[in-house]
Amino acid sequence: MNITPAQGHDEAQDILEALRQIQDSEDLRTEAATDPESVMNRLGLSGIARHAVAFGIAGLLVAPAVMRTDGWWNS
């Protein structure tokens, strides 16, 4: 796979835009929690962008649990 600078920039923009859409939409976040594949299909993602957004979805779903302040260290 040969990625040109312009193609890499376009994919980066696609990734950022998709993550913003998911973050800004309660419906997309809810759907991503149960069926991330359908969200990526809905956003028309493929290739590297699809993998990057899947990783980002995982981060969006895990971050709230990790950031909880009622952990054992606060007891």
C-alpha positions in Angstrom: 0.0 0.0 0.0 1.5 3.3 -1.1 0.0 6.3 0.7 0.7 9.8 -0.7 0.8 12.8 1.6 -2.6 14.1 0.2 -4.2 10.7 0.7 -2.9 10.5 4.3 -4.2 13.9 5.0 -7.7 13.0 3.6 -7.8 9.9 5.8 -6.7 11.9 8.9 -9.5 14.4 8.2 -12.0 11.5 7.7 -10.9 10.0 11.1 -11.2 13.3 13.0 -14.6 14.1 11.4 -16.0 10.7 12.2 -14.8 10.8 15.9 -16.3 14.3 16.2 -19.6 13.1 14.9 -19.7 10.2 17.3 -18.6 12.4 20.2 -21.2 15.0 19.4 -24.2 12.7 18.8 -25.8 10.8 21.7 -27.5 8.5 19.3 -24.2 7.5 17.6 -22.4 7.0 21.0 -25.2 4.7 22.1 -25.2 2.8 18.9 -21.4 2.6 19.0 -21.5 1.0 22.4 -23.6 -1.9 21.2 -22.8 -2.1 17.4 -19.7 -0.1 16.4 -19.7 -1.9 13.0 -23.0 -0.3 12.0 -21.8 3.2 13.1 -18.7 2.8 10.9 -20.9 1.6 8.0 -23.2 4.5 8.5 -20.2 7.0 8.4 -18.9 5.3 5.2 -15.5 4.4 6.7 -13.1 1.9 5.2 -9.5 0.9 5.4 -7.2 2.7 7.8 -9.9 5.2 8.8 -12.2 2.4 9.8 -9.5 0.8 12.0 -8.6 4.1 13.6 -12.2 5.0 14.3 -12.8 1.6 15.8 -9.8 2.2 18.1 -11.2 5.6 18.9 -14.7 4.2 19.7 -13.0 1.8 22.2 -11.3 4.8 23.8 -14.5 6.8 24.0 -16.3 3.9 25.7 -13.5 3.0 28.1 -12.4 6.5 29.1 -15.4 7.3 31.3 -14.9 4.1 33.3 -11.2 4.8 33.7 -11.8 8.4 34.7 -14.1 7.6 37.6 -13.2 9.3 40.8 -14.7 6.8 43.1 -11.9 4.3 42.8 -10.2 2.3 45.6 -7.6 5.1 45.9 -10.2 7.6 47.1 -11.5 5.4 49.9 
